[in-house]
Amino acid sequence: MERARQLVGEMLIYCFLIVLVTGAFLACFYTPDGREVPYDGSYLPLHGVMMSAAYESTLIISFDVRGGLLMRQLHHTSSTLLLLGTVVWAMLGHFRHAPAWLGLGLTLLSAVAGYGSVDDLLSGTVLGRLPIVVWYGLHLLAALALIVTLVVSSRREAATRPRTPGFVALALALTALVFLWP
């Protein structure tokens, strides 16, 4: 069971790398600003509608940036898989490891903060009263803390059960299979 937990932990690191790459791409075009601006992107039904600059930049990423919608979808899918994988990782450890609880909490915090930074689902709620910059910063800090937790835990597990090239290849193949599953 410990080897399966180590395999899931390895897959989580690869999944996080996808989250990191897609997140870096999205960050190049994202504006974490809550001021109201008129939409001037290519989606004509929303042309001139007042919205936050964060939401406008999200729409522009989706409709105007080449590959932007694909990157948003990959980021969302890999984040969801990261959350589900963290739950499995914690359950395989019977919730007895502190990094599992920390990883689960950080993944949830990062997911909520990511939705808050887009300013579409949480605006107008109690959580929507926080500035978008706070959500964005919380999202980045939680993601950084999560990768530190995953790497430290992976290194500790590798110290007791070293990773072999076959083990790494299996983790990479399973991660690719999860992403390519229809």
ZADO-1210 file (C-alpha; in nm, 4 decimals, padded with zeros to 6 digits):
<atoms>
<atom x="00.0000" y="00.0000" z="00.0000" code="MET" pos="1"/>
<atom x="00.2906" y="00.2338" z="00.0693" code="GLU" pos="2"/>
<atom x="00.4273" y="00.1791" z="-00.2814" code="ARG" pos="3"/>
<atom x="00.0863" y="00.2712" z="-00.4292" code="ALA" pos="4"/>
<atom x="00.0847" y="00.5850" z="-00.2151" code="ARG" pos="5"/>
<atom x="00.4322" y="00.6690" z="-00.3422" code="GLN" pos="6"/>
<atom x="00.3145" y="00.6162" z="-00.7013" code="LEU" pos="7"/>
<atom x="00.0168" y="00.8493" z="-00.6518" code="VAL" pos="8"/>
<atom x="00.2480" y="01.1066" z="-00.4907" code="GLY" pos="9"/>
<atom x="00.4775" y="01.0884" z="-00.7921" code="GLU" pos="10"/>
<atom x="00.1798" y="01.1332" z="-01.0252" code="MET" pos="11"/>
<atom x="00.0722" y="01.4372" z="-00.8217" code="LEU" pos="12"/>
<atom x="00.4077" y="01.6015" z="-00.8836" code="ILE" pos="13"/>
<atom x="00.3740" y="01.5476" z="-01.2599" code="TYR" pos="14"/>
<atom x="00.0181" y="01.6743" z="-01.2477" code="CYS" pos="15"/>
<atom x="00.1376" y="01.9820" z="-01.0601" code="PHE" pos="16"/>
<atom x="00.3966" y="02.0449" z="-01.3296" code="LEU" pos="17"/>
<atom x="00.1134" y="02.0652" z="-01.5831" code="ILE" pos="18"/>
<atom x="-00.0704" y="02.3044" z="-01.3503" code="VAL" pos="19"/>
<atom x="00.2479" y="02.5106" z="-01.3203" code="LEU" pos="20"/>
<atom x="00.3130" y="02.5325" z="-01.6956" code="VAL" pos="21"/>
<atom x="-00.0477" y="02.6170" z="-01.7848" code="THR" pos="22"/>
<atom x="-00.0696" y="02.8602" z="-01.4928" code="GLY" pos="23"/>
<atom x="00.2454" y="03.0401" z="-01.6080" code="ALA" pos="24"/>
<atom x="00.0961" y="03.0746" z="-01.9562" code="PHE" pos="25"/>
<atom x="-00.2300" y="03.2113" z="-01.8151" code="LEU" pos="26"/>
<atom x="-00.0475" y="03.4505" z="-01.5821" code="ALA" pos="27"/>
<atom x="00.1136" y="03.6191" z="-01.8838" code="CYS" pos="28"/>
<atom x="-00.2283" y="03.7393" z="-02.0008" code="PHE" pos="29"/>
<atom x="-00.4195" y="03.7708" z="-01.6711" code="TYR" pos="30"/>
<atom x="-00.4920" y="04.1034" z="-01.4999" code="THR" pos="31"/>
<atom x="-00.5644" y="04.0685" z="-01.1255" code="PRO" pos="32"/>
<atom x="-00.7604" y="04.3912" z="-01.0954" code="ASP" pos="33"/>
<atom x="-01.1112" y="04.4490" z="-00.9616" code="GLY" pos="34"/>
<atom x="-01.1807" y="04.7857" z="-01.1254" code="ARG" pos="35"/>
<atom x="-01.4770" y="04.8021" z="-01.3614" code="GLU" pos="36"/>
<atom x="-01.3909" y="04.8231" z="-01.7315" code="VAL" pos="37"/>
<atom x="-01.5995" y="04.7879" z="-02.0481" code="PRO" pos="38"/>
<atom x="-01.5409" y="04.4636" z="-02.2359" code="TYR" pos="39"/>
<atom x="-01.3747" y="04.5261" z="-02.5715" code="ASP" pos="40"/>
<atom x="-01.2789" y="04.1750" z="-02.6802" code="GLY" pos="41"/>
<atom x="-01.3910" y="03.9816" z="-02.9848" code="SER" pos="42"/>
<atom x="-01.7032" y="03.8254" z="-02.8286" code="TYR" pos="43"/>
<atom x="-01.9608" y="04.0692" z="-02.9654" code="LEU" pos="44"/>
<atom x="-02.2612" y="03.9949" z="-02.7368" code="PRO" pos="45"/>
<atom x="-02.0576" y="04.1242" z="-02.4404" code="LEU" pos="46"/>
<atom x="-01.9053" y="04.4231" z="-02.6205" code="HIS" pos="47"/>
<atom x="-01.9331" y="04.7308" z="-02.3966" code="GLY" pos="48"/>
<atom x="-02.0632" y="04.5422" z="-02.0900" code="VAL" pos="49"/>
<atom x="-01.9035" y="04.6634" z="-01.7662" code="MET" pos="50"/>
<atom x="-01.7098" y="04.3949" z="-01.5772" code="MET" pos="51"/>
<atom x="-01.4019" y="04.3613" z="-01.3630" code="SER" pos="52"/>
<atom x="-01.0659" y="04.3797" z="-01.5364" code="ALA" pos="53"/>
<atom x="-00.9898" y="04.0301" z="-01.4051" code="ALA" pos="54"/>
<atom x="-01.2982" y="03.8827" z="-01.5678" code="TYR" pos="55"/>
<atom x="-01.2329" y="04.0744" z="-01.8894" code="GLU" pos="56"/>
<atom x="-00.8792" y="03.9374" z="-01.9068" code="SER" pos="57"/>
<atom x="-01.0174" y="03.5876" z="-01.8511" code="THR" pos="58"/>
<atom x="-01.2603" y="03.6316" z="-02.1402" code="LEU" pos="59"/>
<atom x="-00.9840" y="03.7715" z="-02.3597" code="ILE" pos="60"/>
<atom x="-00.7655" y="03.4703" z="-02.2757" code="ILE" pos="61"/>
<atom x="-01.0546" y="03.2428" z="-02.3709" code="SER" pos="62"/>
<atom x="-01.1584" y="03.4115" z="-02.6949" code="PHE" pos="63"/>
<atom x="-00.8645" y="03.6142" z="-02.8258" code="ASP" pos="64"/>
<atom x="-00.5392" y="03.4486" z="-02.7145" code="VAL" pos="65"/>
<atom x="-00.4294" y="03.1633" z="-02.9402" code="ARG" pos="66"/>
<atom x="-00.4540" y="02.8451" z="-02.7327" code="GLY" pos="67"/>
<atom x="-00.5882" y="03.0372" z="-02.4353" code="GLY" pos="68"/>
<atom x="-00.9075" y="02.8378" z="-02.3898" code="LEU" pos="69"/>
<atom x="-00.7117" y="02.5127" z="-02.4240" code="LEU" pos="70"/>
<atom x="-00.4703" y="02.6303" z="-02.1545" code="MET" pos="71"/>
<atom x="-00.7585" y="02.7300" z="-01.9272" code="ARG" pos="72"/>
<atom x="-00.9181" y="02.3896" z="-01.9746" code="GLN" pos="73"/>
<atom x="-00.5888" y="02.2065" z="-01.9156" code="LEU" pos="74"/>
<atom x="-00.5266" y="02.4155" z="-01.6045" code="HIS" pos="75"/>
<atom x="-00.8738" y="02.3412" z="-01.4714" code="HIS" pos="76"/>
<atom x="-00.8562" y="01.9689" z="-01.5552" code="THR" pos="77"/>
<atom x="-00.5121" y="01.9217" z="-01.4065" code="SER" pos="78"/>
<atom x="-00.6147" y="02.1164" z="-01.0950" code="SER" pos="79"/>
<atom x="-00.9196" y="01.8925" z="-01.0550" code="THR" pos="80"/>
<atom x="-00.7053" y="01.5824" z="-01.1012" code="LEU" pos="81"/>
<atom x="-00.4608" y="01.7236" z="-00.8495" code="LEU" pos="82"/>
<atom x="-00.7423" y="01.7620" z="-00.5978" code="LEU" pos="83"/>
<atom x="-00.8762" y="01.4107" z="-00.6593" code="LEU" pos="84"/>
<atom x="-00.5252" y="01.2654" z="-00.6530" code="GLY" pos="85"/>
<atom x="-00.4525" y="01.4385" z="-00.3237" code="THR" pos="86"/>
<atom x="-00.7649" y="01.2799" z="-00.1732" code="VAL" pos="87"/>
<atom x="-00.6532" y="00.9355" z="-00.2962" code="VAL" pos="88"/>
<atom x="-00.3004" y="01.0028" z="-00.1708" code="TRP" pos="89"/>
<atom x="-00.4337" y="01.0948" z="00.1740" code="ALA" pos="90"/>
<atom x="-00.6664" y="00.7925" z="00.1815" code="MET" pos="91"/>
<atom x="-00.3851" y="00.5515" z="00.0888" code="LEU" pos="92"/>
<atom x="-00.1941" y="00.6840" z="00.3861" code="GLY" pos="93"/>
<atom x="-00.5053" y="00.6349" z="00.6023" code="HIS" pos="94"/>
<atom x="-00.4916" y="01.0088" z="00.6772" code="PHE" pos="95"/>
<atom x="-00.2092" y="00.9420" z="00.9233" code="ARG" pos="96"/>
<atom x="00.0527" y="01.1561" z="00.7521" code="HIS" pos="97"/>
<atom x="00.0620" y="01.5297" z="00.8200" code="ALA" pos="98"/>
<atom x="00.1703" y="01.6116" z="00.4613" code="PRO" pos="99"/>
<atom x="-00.1447" y="01.4421" z="00.3338" code="ALA" pos="100"/>
<atom x="-00.3678" y="01.6692" z="00.5414" code="TRP" pos="101"/>
<atom x="-00.1568" y="01.9709" z="00.4528" code="LEU" pos="102"/>
<atom x="-00.1624" y="01.8814" z="00.0825" code="GLY" pos="103"/>
<atom x="-00.5371" y="01.8306" z="00.0853" code="LEU" pos="104"/>
<atom x="-00.5972" y="02.1621" z="00.2600" code="GLY" pos="105"/>
<atom x="-00.3603" y="02.3514" z="00.0312" code="LEU" pos="106"/>
<atom x="-00.5200" y="02.2012" z="-00.2799" code="THR" pos="107"/>
<atom x="-00.8661" y="02.3060" z="-00.1626" code="LEU" pos="108"/>
<atom x="-00.7422" y="02.6532" z="-00.0704" code="LEU" pos="109"/>
<atom x="-00.5696" y="02.6942" z="-00.4058" code="SER" pos="110"/>
<atom x="-00.8812" y="02.5817" z="-00.5933" code="ALA" pos="111"/>
<atom x="-01.1100" y="02.8260" z="-00.4107" code="VAL" pos="112"/>
<atom x="-00.8581" y="03.1073" z="-00.4510" code="ALA" pos="113"/>
<atom x="-00.8225" y="03.0286" z="-00.8218" code="GLY" pos="114"/>
<atom x="-01.1963" y="03.0617" z="-00.8713" code="TYR" pos="115"/>
<atom x="-01.1957" y="03.3803" z="-00.6669" code="GLY" pos="116"/>
<atom x="-00.9222" y="03.5369" z="-00.8769" code="SER" pos="117"/>
<atom x="-01.1237" y="03.4949" z="-01.1989" code="VAL" pos="118"/>
<atom x="-01.4067" y="03.6971" z="-01.0408" code="ASP" pos="119"/>
<atom x="-01.6901" y="03.5077" z="-01.2046" code="ASP" pos="120"/>
<atom x="-01.8249" y="03.2541" z="-00.9548" code="LEU" pos="121"/>
<atom x="-01.7478" y="03.4147" z="-00.6224" code="LEU" pos="122"/>
<atom x="-01.8314" y="03.7748" z="-00.7001" code="SER" pos="123"/>
<atom x="-02.1513" y="03.8811" z="-00.5336" code="GLY" pos="124"/>
<atom x="-02.1079" y="03.6303" z="-00.2502" code="THR" pos="125"/>
<atom x="-01.9571" y="03.6752" z="00.0942" code="VAL" pos="126"/>
<atom x="-01.6252" y="03.5522" z="-00.0436" code="LEU" pos="127"/>
<atom x="-01.6491" y="03.8047" z="-00.3273" code="GLY" pos="128"/>
<atom x="-01.5869" y="04.0926" z="-00.0878" code="ARG" pos="129"/>
<atom x="-01.2133" y="04.0168" z="-00.0818" code="LEU" pos="130"/>
<atom x="-01.0093" y="04.2035" z="-00.3435" code="PRO" pos="131"/>
<atom x="-00.9103" y="04.0002" z="-00.6489" code="ILE" pos="132"/>
<atom x="-00.5426" y="04.0635" z="-00.5822" code="VAL" pos="133"/>
<atom x="-00.5814" y="03.8864" z="-00.2466" code="VAL" pos="134"/>
<atom x="-00.7409" y="03.5850" z="-00.4191" code="TRP" pos="135"/>
<atom x="-00.4651" y="03.5764" z="-00.6798" code="TYR" pos="136"/>
<atom x="-00.1884" y="03.6041" z="-00.4206" code="GLY" pos="137"/>
<atom x="-00.3515" y="03.3353" z="-00.2063" code="LEU" pos="138"/>
<atom x="-00.3763" y="03.1106" z="-00.5119" code="HIS" pos="139"/>
<atom x="-00.0058" y="03.1523" z="-00.5891" code="LEU" pos="140"/>
<atom x="00.1042" y="03.1058" z="-00.2266" code="LEU" pos="141"/>
<atom x="-00.1094" y="02.7941" z="-00.1791" code="ALA" pos="142"/>
<atom x="00.0285" y="02.6462" z="-00.5024" code="ALA" pos="143"/>
<atom x="00.3857" y="02.7159" z="-00.3909" code="LEU" pos="144"/>
<atom x="00.3235" y="02.5610" z="-00.0493" code="ALA" pos="145"/>
<atom x="00.1584" y="02.2596" z="-00.2137" code="LEU" pos="146"/>
<atom x="00.4548" y="02.1825" z="-00.4385" code="ILE" pos="147"/>
<atom x="00.6916" y="02.2161" z="-00.1424" code="VAL" pos="148"/>
<atom x="00.4720" y="01.9713" z="00.0527" code="THR" pos="149"/>
<atom x="00.4603" y="01.7242" z="-00.2371" code="LEU" pos="150"/>
<atom x="00.8346" y="01.7374" z="-00.3053" code="VAL" pos="151"/>
<atom x="00.9327" y="01.7040" z="00.0617" code="VAL" pos="152"/>
<atom x="00.6944" y="01.4120" z="00.1087" code="SER" pos="153"/>
<atom x="00.8151" y="01.2480" z="-00.2127" code="SER" pos="154"/>
<atom x="01.1781" y="01.2804" z="-00.1051" code="ARG" pos="155"/>
<atom x="01.1007" y="01.1262" z="00.2345" code="ARG" pos="156"/>
<atom x="00.9199" y="00.8339" z="00.0728" code="GLU" pos="157"/>
<atom x="01.2012" y="00.7895" z="-00.1816" code="ALA" pos="158"/>
<atom x="01.4527" y="00.7712" z="00.1032" code="ALA" pos="159"/>
<atom x="01.2832" y="00.4570" z="00.2370" code="THR" pos="160"/>
<atom x="01.1801" y="00.3125" z="-00.1018" code="ARG" pos="161"/>
<atom x="01.3998" y="00.4488" z="-00.3819" code="PRO" pos="162"/>
<atom x="01.2408" y="00.5253" z="-00.7169" code="ARG" pos="163"/>
<atom x="01.3608" y="00.3143" z="-01.0060" code="THR" pos="164"/>
<atom x="01.3484" y="00.4204" z="-01.3721" code="PRO" pos="165"/>
<atom x="01.0639" y="00.1738" z="-01.4230" code="GLY" pos="166"/>
<atom x="00.8706" y="00.3300" z="-01.1350" code="PHE" pos="167"/>
<atom x="00.9154" y="00.6797" z="-01.2777" code="VAL" pos="168"/>
<atom x="00.8115" y="00.5567" z="-01.6241" code="ALA" pos="169"/>
<atom x="00.5008" y="00.3927" z="-01.4746" code="LEU" pos="170"/>
<atom x="00.4088" y="00.7166" z="-01.2945" code="ALA" pos="171"/>
<atom x="00.4557" y="00.9190" z="-01.6140" code="LEU" pos="172"/>
<atom x="00.2532" y="00.6678" z="-01.8192" code="ALA" pos="173"/>
<atom x="-00.0311" y="00.6629" z="-01.5661" code="LEU" pos="174"/>
<atom x="-00.0372" y="01.0427" z="-01.5513" code="THR" pos="175"/>
<atom x="-00.0564" y="01.0615" z="-01.9323" code="ALA" pos="176"/>
<atom x="-00.3280" y="00.7950" z="-01.9319" code="LEU" pos="177"/>
<atom x="-00.5353" y="00.9913" z="-01.6832" code="VAL" pos="178"/>
<atom x="-00.5111" y="01.3041" z="-01.9013" code="PHE" pos="179"/>
<atom x="-00.5878" y="01.1225" z="-02.2248" code="LEU" pos="180"/>
<atom x="-00.8792" y="00.9197" z="-02.0889" code="TRP" pos="181"/>
<atom x="-01.1925" y="01.0084" z="-02.2916" code="PRO" pos="182"/>
</atoms>
